[in-house]
Amino acid sequence: MKKIPLPFLVASLAVGLALGTPAGADQTFDAHLATARHNLATEAGAAYDLALGQAVEKVPAVTQAMTACLRKHPGNHALQGYFHFTAPAAYTVMLAPAGPFAACLSKALEGQPLPAPPGVPYFNHFTFTVQ
């Protein structure tokens, strides 16, 4: 997905990222992240990533929530992860490294009306960097 300029940050969507999971779950996160990266490398996956990024960018509540996360957790952040779609309109956002900022960002992104993925389950890669 293309970079999304937001105040004090640069964001890039594509599924993935773990939010503090128990030992052993890292293997699952890594496997899902690899799937998300593979999906992004396909023509359909790249097209979906672009559509997903554009949809997220158009939701003012997401931009406001992301900005609030940055204010609550200032500093440099580099996260990666994925959106995990379990149904056309049901998804979670998994981010790593885990921490308060990752949890805040995940919550800001979840629950939004997003375009349905090419299939389910589906993993869309996501990176987020604050400079």
Secondary structure, DSSP 4 states (H G I P E B T S, - for coil): --EEEETTEEEE--S---SS--TTHHHHHHHHHHHHHHHHTSHHHHHHHHHHHHHHHT-HHHHHHHHHHHHHS-S-EEEEEEEEEEETTEEEEEEES-SHHHHHHHHHHTT---PPPSSSSEEEEEEEEE-
